[in-house]
Amino acid sequence: MIRFTLDHLNAHWTEYVDDRDIDHPIPYRFIVTYGLHCFTKEVENAYSEQSRRLIYISPRESRPFNFDRYTLSKQLPDIIRSLGQKNVLVCHAGYGSFATVKVVDSRGIEIDYWIVFVVFREKKKFRLHVTSAYPKSEGIGKIKKVNFFTIASNLLKGKALPKRQK
């Protein structure tokens, strides 16, 4: 029996420091969590014999395990820790969520990796939850960039999060 560990997707704290104002850097601490859509994928024939053997069962839903998503998910903690860096693209993903893209896959090829996350306050703490992460073979299309520290600052101040302008 082959076993796959999901330890890399355990909840963890990450601190981002907004140092755009060198004299007054602002630290933001987030608890980061990951959803099962980071390593599972709905398939047409989810209940075929092979798919049934690969079903990941959670309290809310069950979905087939996906090897490509699982392999890419190993990069998620590092990608999430890098969100405040200038070279990391953060953009609107619709429905109040944000995404980051462009990673190198296991073959050394740069691909579009759509990492959808939401941020919110929970019990006076900042939370970043990755709801889904998957390769986008059709490309990302037209996007609207958003600065990660604008998201964090608005969360801190209790303001509305940046919305996509049409």
C-alpha positions, 0 to 999 in steps of 0.5 A: 500500500502506498501512503501519501503524507499531507503534513506539508498542508498542516496549519501554520503561522506566517508573518509578512512584513510590509516594509514599503515605509522603511521607517515604519514596517508593519508586521502581519501574522496569519494562520494559514490553512489549506482545503482538500481541493489542493490535492483532490479533483472532481472527475467525470467518473468519480465512482469508477473502481479506480477512483473509488479507491482514491477517494479522500473523505472529509466531513463536508465532502469526498473527492478523488485524490489527484496526483498532479495536484498533490505534487504541486501542493508540496510547493504551497507553504513556500508560495504562501510564505512569499505572498508579500514579496514584490515578484509574487503576483497576487490577483483577483480570483472572483467571489472575494478571493485572490490567487497567485500564479506561475510556478515550476512543476516537477519537470522544471517547466513554468506553469500557471498554478492558480492558488485561490485563497481568502483572508478574514478575521477569526477570533481576532486573528488573521486567517488565510485559507487556501480553498483550491490550487490547480494548474491552469492549462488554458492560461490565466487570461486577463487579470487585475493585480492587487497588492498583498499588503493592501489586502492585509492593511484593509483587514487590519483596519476593518475595511472592505477588501479590494474588489475587482474593478470592471 
